[in-house]
Amino acid sequence: MVLAIGCVALLGWATKPAAASPITFNVVFGSSGFDVPGGPVGLVLGDFDITLDPAVDALSTSGFTFNNLNIFIADPIFSWSAAADVLLFGGMANGTGTAPGTNDFQLSIAGFTSGSPSILNFTYSQVGAPAMYTASTGAVFVTPLAPVATTPIPAALPLFLAALGGLGFAGWRRRKAVAA
Protein backbone atom coordinates (compact mmCIF):
# COMPACT_ATOMS: atom_id res chain seq x y z
CA MET A 1 0.00 0.00 0.00
CA VAL A 2 2.79 2.41 0.94
CA LEU A 3 4.58 1.59 -2.33
CA ALA A 4 1.41 2.32 -4.33
CA ILE A 5 0.94 5.69 -2.58
CA GLY A 6 4.60 6.52 -3.23
CA CYS A 7 4.21 5.67 -6.94
CA VAL A 8 1.08 7.85 -7.24
CA ALA A 9 2.83 10.74 -5.48
CA LEU A 10 5.84 10.33 -7.76
CA LEU A 11 3.62 10.35 -10.84
CA GLY A 12 1.80 13.47 -9.60
CA TRP A 13 5.10 15.27 -9.04
CA ALA A 14 6.39 14.25 -12.48
CA THR A 15 3.31 15.55 -14.30
CA LYS A 16 3.26 18.92 -12.52
CA PRO A 17 3.22 21.73 -15.12
CA ALA A 18 6.38 23.76 -15.53
CA ALA A 19 6.47 27.33 -14.27
CA ALA A 20 6.21 30.18 -16.77
CA SER A 21 9.51 30.92 -18.41
CA PRO A 22 11.05 33.82 -20.28
CA ILE A 23 10.12 34.33 -23.93
CA THR A 24 12.14 36.09 -26.60
CA PHE A 25 10.22 38.56 -28.77
CA ASN A 26 11.30 40.21 -32.02
CA VAL A 27 10.21 43.86 -32.17
CA VAL A 28 10.09 45.81 -35.44
CA PHE A 29 9.07 49.47 -35.28
CA GLY A 30 9.01 52.64 -37.32
CA SER A 31 7.78 56.23 -37.18
CA SER A 32 8.15 59.26 -39.40
CA GLY A 33 8.46 62.94 -38.61
CA PHE A 34 11.62 63.00 -36.51
CA ASP A 35 13.15 66.07 -38.14
CA VAL A 36 15.11 67.15 -35.06
CA PRO A 37 18.32 69.14 -35.63
CA GLY A 38 21.23 66.92 -34.64
CA GLY A 39 18.92 63.96 -34.11
CA PRO A 40 17.33 61.28 -36.23
CA VAL A 41 15.89 62.67 -39.44
CA GLY A 42 12.66 61.57 -41.11
CA LEU A 43 11.94 57.89 -40.64
CA VAL A 44 13.05 56.25 -37.40
CA LEU A 45 13.04 52.49 -37.53
CA GLY A 46 14.57 49.51 -35.87
CA ASP A 47 14.49 45.84 -35.08
CA PHE A 48 15.59 44.20 -31.82
CA ASP A 49 15.06 40.99 -29.86
CA ILE A 50 14.09 41.16 -26.19
CA THR A 51 13.73 38.37 -23.61
CA LEU A 52 11.36 38.77 -20.68
CA ASP A 53 8.96 36.77 -18.52
CA PRO A 54 5.47 37.94 -19.59
CA ALA A 55 4.16 37.45 -16.03
CA VAL A 56 6.89 39.29 -14.09
CA ASP A 57 7.69 43.04 -14.01
CA ALA A 58 11.27 43.85 -14.93
CA LEU A 59 13.77 46.69 -15.22
CA SER A 60 16.93 45.51 -16.94
CA THR A 61 20.00 46.67 -18.82
CA SER A 62 20.37 43.22 -20.42
CA GLY A 63 18.15 40.72 -22.18
CA PHE A 64 17.97 42.39 -25.58
CA THR A 65 19.89 42.22 -28.84
CA PHE A 66 20.02 45.01 -31.41
CA ASN A 67 19.50 43.79 -34.94
CA ASN A 68 18.98 46.92 -37.03
CA LEU A 69 18.54 50.40 -35.56
CA ASN A 70 19.02 53.68 -37.41
CA ILE A 71 19.01 55.59 -34.10
CA PHE A 72 21.43 56.02 -31.23
CA ILE A 73 20.60 54.48 -27.86
CA ALA A 74 22.95 55.31 -24.99
CA ASP A 75 22.68 53.29 -21.79
CA PRO A 76 19.99 50.96 -23.22
CA ILE A 77 17.48 49.59 -20.76
CA PHE A 78 13.95 48.23 -20.76
CA SER A 79 11.12 48.53 -18.27
CA TRP A 80 8.36 45.91 -18.44
CA SER A 81 5.00 46.10 -16.65
CA ALA A 82 3.18 42.76 -16.83
CA ALA A 83 -0.08 44.12 -15.36
CA ALA A 84 -0.25 47.07 -17.78
CA ASP A 85 1.24 45.03 -20.68
CA VAL A 86 3.54 47.97 -21.52
CA LEU A 87 7.17 47.82 -22.59
CA LEU A 88 9.34 50.95 -22.33
CA PHE A 89 12.58 50.56 -24.28
CA GLY A 90 15.52 52.79 -25.12
CA GLY A 91 18.17 54.89 -23.47
CA MET A 92 16.88 56.02 -20.10
CA ALA A 93 18.59 58.40 -17.71
CA ASN A 94 20.35 56.85 -14.70
CA GLY A 95 18.79 53.45 -15.29
CA THR A 96 15.50 54.62 -13.79
CA GLY A 97 13.44 53.44 -16.72
CA THR A 98 11.38 56.62 -16.75
CA ALA A 99 13.08 59.29 -18.86
CA PRO A 100 15.26 59.31 -21.97
CA GLY A 101 18.89 60.21 -21.50
CA THR A 102 20.76 62.95 -23.37
CA ASN A 103 20.91 62.52 -27.18
CA ASP A 104 18.77 59.48 -26.76
CA PHE A 105 15.70 57.69 -27.97
CA GLN A 106 12.83 55.93 -26.19
CA LEU A 107 9.93 53.77 -27.41
CA SER A 108 6.85 52.87 -25.39
CA ILE A 109 4.65 49.96 -26.59
CA ALA A 110 1.18 49.18 -25.19
CA GLY A 111 -0.41 45.73 -25.58
CA PHE A 112 3.04 44.19 -25.95
CA THR A 113 2.02 40.55 -25.38
CA SER A 114 -1.70 40.87 -26.18
CA GLY A 115 -1.29 40.28 -29.90
CA SER A 116 -2.23 43.86 -30.82
CA PRO A 117 0.73 46.07 -29.85
CA SER A 118 0.53 49.81 -30.43
CA ILE A 119 2.89 52.73 -29.96
CA LEU A 120 2.25 54.89 -26.91
CA ASN A 121 5.05 57.27 -27.87
CA PHE A 122 8.46 57.79 -29.41
CA THR A 123 10.67 60.32 -27.69
CA TYR A 124 14.00 61.80 -28.72
CA SER A 125 16.08 64.10 -26.52
CA GLN A 126 19.09 66.33 -27.15
CA VAL A 127 21.73 67.95 -24.99
CA GLY A 128 20.09 70.56 -22.77
CA ALA A 129 16.59 69.69 -23.93
CA PRO A 130 15.08 66.47 -22.57
CA ALA A 131 12.17 65.22 -24.69
CA MET A 132 12.89 67.37 -27.76
CA TYR A 133 10.38 65.47 -29.84
CA THR A 134 7.54 63.07 -29.03
CA ALA A 135 5.33 61.25 -31.49
CA SER A 136 2.56 58.71 -31.06
CA THR A 137 2.33 57.67 -34.70
CA GLY A 138 3.99 54.78 -36.42
CA ALA A 139 3.84 51.03 -36.51
CA VAL A 140 5.16 48.27 -34.27
CA PHE A 141 5.16 44.50 -34.75
CA VAL A 142 5.92 42.12 -31.89
CA THR A 143 6.55 38.46 -32.72
CA PRO A 144 7.32 35.76 -30.11
CA LEU A 145 10.28 33.72 -31.30
CA ALA A 146 10.00 29.92 -31.08
CA PRO A 147 11.75 28.55 -27.99
CA VAL A 148 14.47 25.94 -28.41
CA ALA A 149 13.01 22.49 -27.76
CA THR A 150 14.34 20.84 -24.63
CA THR A 151 14.26 17.23 -23.49
CA PRO A 152 12.43 16.99 -20.16
CA ILE A 153 14.89 14.60 -18.49
CA PRO A 154 14.02 15.61 -14.89
CA ALA A 155 10.30 14.94 -15.51
CA ALA A 156 11.04 11.59 -17.21
CA LEU A 157 13.18 10.26 -14.34
CA PRO A 158 10.33 9.97 -11.78
CA LEU A 159 8.13 8.31 -14.40
CA PHE A 160 10.89 5.79 -15.13
CA LEU A 161 11.42 5.10 -11.43
CA ALA A 162 7.66 4.68 -10.91
CA ALA A 163 7.52 2.16 -13.79
CA LEU A 164 10.46 0.20 -12.37
CA GLY A 165 8.80 0.20 -8.94
CA GLY A 166 5.53 -1.05 -10.46
CA LEU A 167 7.31 -3.86 -12.31
CA GLY A 168 9.19 -4.81 -9.15
CA PHE A 169 5.94 -4.82 -7.16
CA ALA A 170 4.19 -6.99 -9.79
CA GLY A 171 7.10 -9.48 -9.80
CA TRP A 172 7.12 -9.64 -6.00
CA ARG A 173 3.37 -10.39 -5.94
CA ARG A 174 3.77 -13.11 -8.58
CA ARG A 175 6.61 -14.78 -6.67
CA LYS A 176 4.55 -14.56 -3.45
CA ALA A 177 1.52 -16.16 -5.17
CA VAL A 178 3.64 -19.03 -6.65
CA ALA A 179 5.27 -19.70 -3.24
CA ALA A 180 1.86 -19.95 -1.52
Backbone as a ProteinNet text record, in pm:
[ID]
protein_1_A
[PRIMARY]
MVLAIGCVALLGWATKPAAASPITFNVVFGSSGFDVPGGPVGLVLGDFDITLDPAVDALSTSGFTFNNLNIFIADPIFSWSAAADVLLFGGMANGTGTAPGTNDFQLSIAGFTSGSPSILNFTYSQVGAPAMYTASTGAVFVTPLAPVATTPIPAALPLFLAALGGLGFAGWRRRKAVAA
[TERTIARY]
82.4	0	87.6	189.7	279.5	350.9	389.9	457.8	364.7	237.9	141.3	120.7	109.3	93.6	217.3	334.8	459.5	465.7	421.2	420.9	324.7	206	108.3	162.5	225.4	283.1	394.2	476.1	584.4	529.4	424.1	362.5	301.4	237.5	179.7	286.4	400.5	510.1	568.2	578.4	638.9	551.4	419.1	331.1	293.2	353.1	325.7	368.9	284.7	322.3	442.5	520.7	637.7	594.7	675.8	647.4	667.3	605.3	621.3	769.1	810.3	950.5	964	1082.8	1104.7	1082.1	1036.1	1011.6	1089.3	1145.4	1213.7	1117.3	1108.9	1022.3	1108.8	1067.5	1129.7	1039.1	1097	1021.3	1070.6	978.5	1009.4	923	983.5	906.8	953	867.5	901.3	808.2	858.1	778.3	842.1	760.6	814.6	794.3	863.9	846.3	950.5	1058.9	1162.4	1264.9	1224	1315.4	1369.6	1453.7	1511	1655.7	1693.5	1832.4	1929.7	2024.3	2122.8	2073.2	1948.1	1891.9	1853.9	1777.3	1732.5	1650.1	1660.7	1589.2	1489.9	1366.9	1266.2	1221.5	1241.2	1193.7	1287.4	1231.4	1304.9	1255.6	1347	1304.3	1409.6	1365.7	1457.4	1398.6	1483.9	1449.3	1539.3	1479.7	1558.8	1485.4	1561.7	1505.6	1514.5	1410.6	1408.7	1352.9	1415.8	1373.5	1320.5	1195.4	1136.1	1033.9	1001.2	895.5	766.3	670.1	547.4	467.8	494	416.1	486.5	610.9	689.5	741.7	716.8	768.8	921.3	980.8	1126.6	1179	1299.3	1376.9	1517.8	1566.9	1692.9	1775.6	1906.6	1999.8	2052.5	1997.4	2036.8	1911.8	1928.7	1815.5	1762.8	1839.4	1797.1	1916.5	1887.2	1989.5	1945.9	2031.9	2001.6	2027.4	1931.2	1950	1978.8	1882.3	1897.6	1831.4	1909.4	1854.2	1920.1	1841.6	1902	1903.7	1900.3	1900.6	2006	2043.6	2143.4	2073.3	2113.9	2060.2	2178.2	2191.8	2295.5	2235	2313.2	2268	2134	2127.1	1999.3	1945.9	1814.8	1747.7	1602.9	1538.1	1394.6	1322.4	1200	1112.4	985.4	951.8	836.4	734.4	609.2	499.8	404.7	402.6	317.9	169.5	132.8	-8.3	-61.3	18.3	-24.8	1.5	85.2	124.3	190.5	283.4	353.6	504.8	572.2	717.5	771	864.6	933.8	1077.5	1127.3	1258	1337	1464.8	1551.8	1660.4	1718.4	1817.5	1743.8	1763.6	1688	1782.7	1767.1	1859.1	1875.1	1999	2035.3	1975.2	1934.5	1878.7	1747.1	1675.5	1549.5	1434.1	1450.1	1344	1228.4	1249.3	1137.7	1160.6	1284.7	1308.4	1424.1	1414.5	1526	1648.4	1765.7	1889.2	1919.6	2037.1	2076.3	2113	2069.4	2090.9	2043.4	1923.3	1876.5	1735.3	1696.1	1569.5	1495.8	1363.5	1283	1154.9	1113.5	993.4	906.5	778.9	684.5	577.2	558.7	465	357.6	230.8	117.9	69.9	9.4	-40.7	70.1	184.3	304.4	282.3	221.7	201.9	58.9	-29.6	-170.5	-200.1	-105.3	-128.5	-168.2	-191.3	-222.8	-142.8	-9.7	72.9	50.3	64.6	53.5	154	191.1	289.2	221	271.2	224.6	295.9	429.6	504.6	647.7	703.6	845.6	895.7	1010.3	1066.9	1214.5	1257.9	1399.8	1443	1559.3	1607.8	1745.9	1778.2	1908.6	1973.9	2100.9	2173.4	2099	2072.6	2009.3	1860.1	1803	1659.4	1599.8	1568.9	1508	1372.7	1342.3	1216.8	1198.9	1296.7	1288.8	1171.9	1143.3	1038	965.4	834.2	754.4	650.3	633.2	532.7	458.1	332.9	256.3	206.5	271.4	232.6	341.4	303.5	399.3	342.9	426.8	384	483.2	430.8	515.6	461.2	552.7	516.2	596.4	527.7	591.9	563.5	669.5	654.9	729.8	660	731.9	815.7	940.6	1027.9	1012.4	1018.2	1000.1	1111	1072.6	1175.3	1247.6	1370	1446.8	1387.9	1359.5	1300.7	1399.8	1349.9	1434.4	1379.8	1466.6	1425.6	1398.3	1277.4	1243.2	1296.6	1427.5	1488.8	1443.8	1443.5	1402.3	1258.8	1167.4	1030.1	1021.2	1108	1104.2	1160.2	1253.5	1317.5	1217.3	1130.3	1033.3	936.7	899.6	813.1	884.1	1009.9	1088.7	1100.7	1130.1	1141.8	1007.8	898	766.1	736.6	773.3	752.1	835.5	961	1045.6	988.2	940.6	880.2	755.9	673.6	552.9	586.6	687.7	730.9	787	864.5	918.7	808	706.7	594.2	514.8	492	419.2	497.2	626.4	709.6	708.6	713.9	712	580.3	467.9	336.7	326.8	383.1	377.1	459	577.9	660.9	591	525.6	455.2	337.5	265.7	152.4	199.3	311.5	363.6	411.5	474.6	527.2	413.8	296.1	185.9	107.5
-119.1	0	126.5	125.1	240.6	261.1	149.5	159.3	219.6	178.8	232.2	381.9	426.3	569.5	646.8	588.3	651.7	665.5	561.5	567.3	674.2	683.4	784.5	924.7	943.8	1074.4	1110	1011.3	1033.1	1070.8	1003.1	1035.5	1175.3	1213.3	1347.2	1454.1	1429.4	1526.7	1538.7	1425	1425.3	1494.9	1495.2	1555.4	1698.1	1754.9	1892.3	1986.4	2084.7	2173.4	2260.6	2290.7	2375.7	2520	2591.5	2732.5	2813	2930.2	3018	3051.4	3064.4	3092.2	3209.7	3267.9	3382.5	3347.2	3446.5	3432.5	3543	3509.5	3609.5	3659.2	3791.2	3855.6	3933.1	3934.1	4020.6	4142	4261.5	4386.1	4464.9	4497.8	4580.6	4705.7	4824	4947.4	5053.5	5152.8	5264.1	5381.1	5501.3	5623.3	5730.8	5818.5	5926.4	6059.8	6160.2	6293.8	6335.7	6263.1	6300.1	6392.7	6510.2	6606.8	6698	6641	6714.8	6749.8	6876.6	6913.8	6835.5	6769.5	6692.2	6555.6	6524.5	6396.1	6314.3	6208.3	6128.1	6214	6187.8	6266.9	6177.9	6228.8	6157	6029.2	5918.5	5788.7	5731.1	5694.7	5625.1	5482	5388	5249.2	5160.9	5043.2	4951.2	4813	4724.1	4584.2	4531.6	4478.5	4420.4	4301.6	4213.2	4099.1	4129.2	4091.4	4116	3992.9	3953.9	3837.5	3883	3842.9	3877	3771.4	3765.5	3676.7	3756.7	3715.8	3793.7	3815	3734.5	3744.8	3823.7	3866	3928.7	4065.5	4169.2	4303.7	4300.6	4384.8	4384.8	4522.2	4551.3	4668.5	4615.9	4618.6	4551.3	4623.4	4613.9	4667.4	4555.4	4434.7	4322.1	4247.9	4151.1	4072.3	4116.4	4198.4	4239.4	4240.5	4224.8	4222.5	4316.5	4410.6	4501.3	4429.3	4435.4	4378.8	4490.9	4578.4	4691.8	4812.8	4915.4	5039.9	5155.3	5250.6	5367.9	5486.1	5457	5559.1	5524.3	5622	5601.6	5578.4	5474.2	5447.5	5436.2	5535.2	5531.3	5469.6	5393.1	5328.5	5257.6	5161.6	5096.3	5019.9	5023.6	4958.7	4934.9	4837.1	4823.3	4812.9	4860.4	4853.2	4782.2	4672	4591.3	4586.6	4620.5	4609.9	4501.5	4388.1	4276.3	4311	4379.3	4412.1	4508.4	4608.6	4707.3	4659.9	4554.1	4502.5	4612.1	4685.9	4796.9	4774.8	4787.6	4781.7	4919.8	4968.6	5095	5057.4	5098.9	5055.9	5173.8	5176.8	5279.1	5318.3	5436.3	5488.7	5568.8	5535.3	5601.7	5649.4	5773.5	5839.8	5763.3	5743	5685.5	5548	5478.3	5345.3	5343.2	5457.1	5461.9	5404.9	5396.9	5343.5	5438.9	5567.6	5661.8	5772.8	5814.3	5929.3	5900.9	5950.6	5930.6	6008.5	5951.6	6021.3	6127.8	6188.2	6294.5	6235	6302.2	6251.9	6107.7	6084	5948.1	5930.5	5807.6	5768.5	5673.5	5681.9	5593.4	5555	5430.1	5376.8	5312.5	5345.2	5286.8	5212.8	5081.5	4995.8	4944	4970.4	4917.9	4787.9	4699.8	4573.1	4485.4	4485.9	4419.4	4269.9	4198.8	4054.8	4017.4	4115.3	4087.2	4043.5	4061	4027.8	4148.2	4262.8	4386	4502.1	4500	4607.3	4739.5	4848.6	4981.3	5073.8	5178.1	5273.1	5372.4	5382.9	5489.2	5618.3	5610.5	5726.6	5690.9	5776.1	5778.8	5910.5	5908.4	6032.2	6038.7	6157.3	6180.4	6302.6	6295.1	6409.5	6450.6	6578.7	6632.5	6696.1	6728.7	6794.6	6921.6	6936	7056.1	7064.5	6963.3	6969.2	6829.3	6779.4	6647.3	6646.1	6539.6	6522	6630.5	6639.6	6736.7	6707.8	6579.9	6547.3	6421.9	6423.8	6307.4	6284.5	6160.8	6124.7	6001.9	5991.4	5871.4	5802.3	5831.7	5767.1	5670.5	5575.5	5478.3	5338.4	5242.5	5103.1	5021.7	4918.6	4827.4	4686.1	4591.3	4450.2	4371.4	4292.4	4211.8	4065.2	3987.1	3845.7	3759.5	3669.2	3576.4	3481.1	3463.6	3371.7	3231.8	3130.4	2992.5	2954.5	2898.4	2855.4	2731.8	2712	2594.1	2474.9	2368	2249.3	2187.2	2147.9	2083.8	1945.5	1856.5	1723.1	1725.4	1689.9	1698.6	1580	1570.5	1460.2	1457.2	1568.2	1561.4	1510.1	1541.6	1493.6	1346	1297.7	1158.9	1064.9	1111	1025.8	971.4	1054.1	997.5	899.1	925.5	831.2	697.4	701.9	579.5	503.3	575	510.2	451.2	520.7	468.4	341	335.8	216.1	99.8	126.1	20.2	-31.1	60.3	19.9	-65.1	-27.5	-104.8	-244.3	-255.1	-386.3	-471.4	-409.6	-481	-530.7	-445	-482.1	-597.1	-592.1	-699.4	-830.6	-827.4	-948.1	-1005.7	-919	-963.7	-1033.2	-977.8	-1038.9	-1174.9	-1184.1	-1311.2	-1417.9	-1382.4	-1478.5	-1520.8	-1426.9	-1455.6	-1552	-1531.1	-1616.4	-1756.9	-1772.8	-1903.1	-1978.3	-1907.5	-1970.5	-2018.6	-1959	-1995.4	-2110.7
0	0	0	84.7	93.6	-39.9	-104.1	-233.4	-338.8	-336.7	-432.8	-412.4	-287.1	-258	-303.8	-280.6	-323.5	-474.8	-547.6	-694.5	-745.3	-683.7	-723.9	-696.7	-581	-548	-646.5	-681.5	-775.6	-912.8	-956.6	-1084.4	-1082.2	-972.3	-959.9	-966.1	-902.3	-904.1	-1045	-1115.1	-1248.1	-1351.1	-1330.3	-1429.9	-1395.2	-1290.6	-1252.2	-1364.1	-1402.2	-1511.5	-1474.7	-1574.7	-1553.4	-1529.1	-1453.5	-1427	-1555.1	-1560.7	-1677	-1693.6	-1817.2	-1841.4	-1936.2	-1939.5	-2028	-2175.1	-2249.1	-2392.5	-2463.7	-2578.4	-2660.2	-2767.2	-2779.5	-2877.3	-2975.6	-3103.3	-3201.6	-3218	-3207.9	-3216.7	-3337.3	-3427.6	-3544.5	-3533.4	-3545.1	-3527.5	-3626.5	-3646	-3732.3	-3708.7	-3730.2	-3718.1	-3803.9	-3858.4	-3940	-3868.5	-3916.5	-3861.2	-3759.8	-3747.4	-3650.5	-3714.8	-3754	-3813.7	-3705.2	-3619	-3506.2	-3540.7	-3532.7	-3562.7	-3475.5	-3537.9	-3464.5	-3421.9	-3451.1	-3411.2	-3531.6	-3509.6	-3622.6	-3717.9	-3844.8	-3944.1	-4018	-4033.2	-4110.9	-4042.5	-4111.5	-4064.3	-3958.4	-3845	-3740	-3741.3	-3752	-3752.7	-3688.8	-3651.3	-3587.2	-3570.5	-3526.6	-3507.5	-3396.2	-3290.1	-3182.2	-3123	-3057.3	-2985.7	-2837.2	-2763.2	-2619.4	-2548.4	-2437.9	-2361	-2227.2	-2196.7	-2067.9	-2029.3	-1902	-1852.4	-1858.9	-1942.3	-1959.3	-1830.4	-1727.3	-1603.3	-1493.3	-1516.2	-1409.5	-1453.5	-1372.6	-1401	-1401.3	-1484	-1493.3	-1530.7	-1482.8	-1521.6	-1542.6	-1666.9	-1694.1	-1799.4	-1783.3	-1882.1	-1971.7	-1956.5	-2041.8	-2085.6	-2171.6	-2217.9	-2352.9	-2424.8	-2558.2	-2652.7	-2780.5	-2884.4	-2995.4	-3030.3	-3140.8	-3271.9	-3361.3	-3494.2	-3593	-3612.2	-3702.8	-3638.5	-3610.2	-3556.4	-3629.4	-3677	-3740.7	-3644.1	-3514.3	-3410.1	-3306.1	-3227.8	-3123.1	-2989.2	-2920.6	-2786.1	-2690.2	-2602.1	-2498.9	-2373.6	-2302.9	-2179.4	-2200.3	-2293.3	-2321.6	-2200.7	-2187.7	-2075.6	-2117.1	-2053.1	-2075.9	-1942.2	-1943.1	-1826.9	-1871.9	-1804.6	-1844.1	-1730.9	-1760.8	-1664.7	-1713.7	-1643.3	-1682.9	-1668.9	-1560	-1536	-1642	-1678.7	-1778.1	-1921.3	-1936.6	-2067.8	-2151.1	-2085.9	-2151.9	-2141	-2254.7	-2259.1	-2290.9	-2210.1	-2233.1	-2265.4	-2382.2	-2427.6	-2483	-2455.8	-2512.4	-2415.1	-2438.5	-2346.6	-2241.1	-2115.3	-2010	-1901.1	-1862.8	-1770.8	-1640.4	-1600.1	-1470.4	-1444	-1548.4	-1528.8	-1454.7	-1452.8	-1378.9	-1458.9	-1588.3	-1671.8	-1691.5	-1663.1	-1674.9	-1776	-1798	-1886.3	-1981.3	-2104.5	-2197	-2152.2	-2181.8	-2149.7	-2253.6	-2245.3	-2337.2	-2472.7	-2581.4	-2718	-2728.6	-2687.4	-2675.6	-2728.4	-2737.6	-2797.3	-2703.6	-2702.7	-2618.9	-2692.6	-2677.9	-2741.4	-2633.9	-2633.4	-2538.5	-2617.9	-2584.9	-2658.7	-2563.7	-2596.9	-2519.2	-2583.6	-2505	-2557.9	-2610.8	-2544.2	-2594.7	-2617.3	-2522.9	-2537.5	-2576.5	-2593	-2617.9	-2761	-2850.1	-2990.2	-3073.3	-3007.6	-3081.6	-3023.5	-3040	-2985.1	-3057.1	-2982.9	-3042.7	-2975.5	-3047.2	-2995.8	-2903.6	-2780.9	-2691.5	-2726.5	-2740.4	-2787.4	-2824.6	-2910	-2941.4	-2882.5	-2821.8	-2768.8	-2806	-2846	-2871.7	-2791.9	-2729.5	-2651.8	-2700.5	-2678	-2714.6	-2593.1	-2606.8	-2498.9	-2457.8	-2330	-2277	-2301.9	-2364.7	-2393	-2386.3	-2266	-2257.4	-2328.2	-2395.5	-2468.7	-2575	-2666.4	-2775.8	-2868.9	-2890	-2984.1	-2936.8	-2940.3	-2903	-3009.7	-3049.1	-3148.7	-3102.8	-3140.8	-3106.3	-3232.6	-3344.7	-3469.5	-3512.6	-3594	-3641.9	-3629	-3656.5	-3651	-3570	-3503.2	-3427.5	-3443.8	-3460.4	-3474.9	-3372.2	-3292.2	-3188.6	-3219.8	-3238	-3272	-3171.8	-3099.9	-3011.4	-3096.1	-3058	-3129.8	-3069.9	-3153.4	-3107.7	-3009.7	-2893.8	-2798.8	-2850.2	-2805	-2841.5	-2766.9	-2838.5	-2776.1	-2678.6	-2563.5	-2463	-2431.1	-2389.7	-2349.3	-2199.7	-2158.4	-2015.9	-1935.2	-1922.5	-1848.7	-1702.1	-1629.7	-1489.4	-1471.8	-1562.9	-1551.4	-1589.6	-1677.8	-1721.2	-1614.3	-1534.9	-1434.2	-1332	-1272.3	-1177.6	-1244.1	-1368.6	-1439.9	-1460	-1495.9	-1513.4	-1382.3	-1274.3	-1142.8	-1098	-1126.8	-1091.4	-1170.2	-1297.6	-1379.1	-1327.8	-1293	-1236.7	-1105.4	-1022	-894.3	-916.8	-1015.1	-1046.1	-1095.9	-1182.4	-1231.1	-1117.5	-1031.2	-915	-823.5	-801.3	-716	-777.7	-911.4	-979	-972.3	-990.3	-979.8	-839.4	-739.6	-600.2	-569.9	-617.7	-593.8	-664.1	-787.1	-858.4	-786.1	-740.5	-666.7	-536.7	-469.1	-345.1	-371.4	-483.9	-517.3	-554.2	-625.4	-664.7	-539.5	-446.6	-324.1	-234.6	-240.9	-151.8	-200
[MASK]
++++++++++++++++++++++++++++++++++++++++++++++++++++++++++++++++++++++++++++++++++++++++++++++++++++++++++++++++++++++++++++++++++++++++++++++++++++++++++++++++++++++++++++++++++++

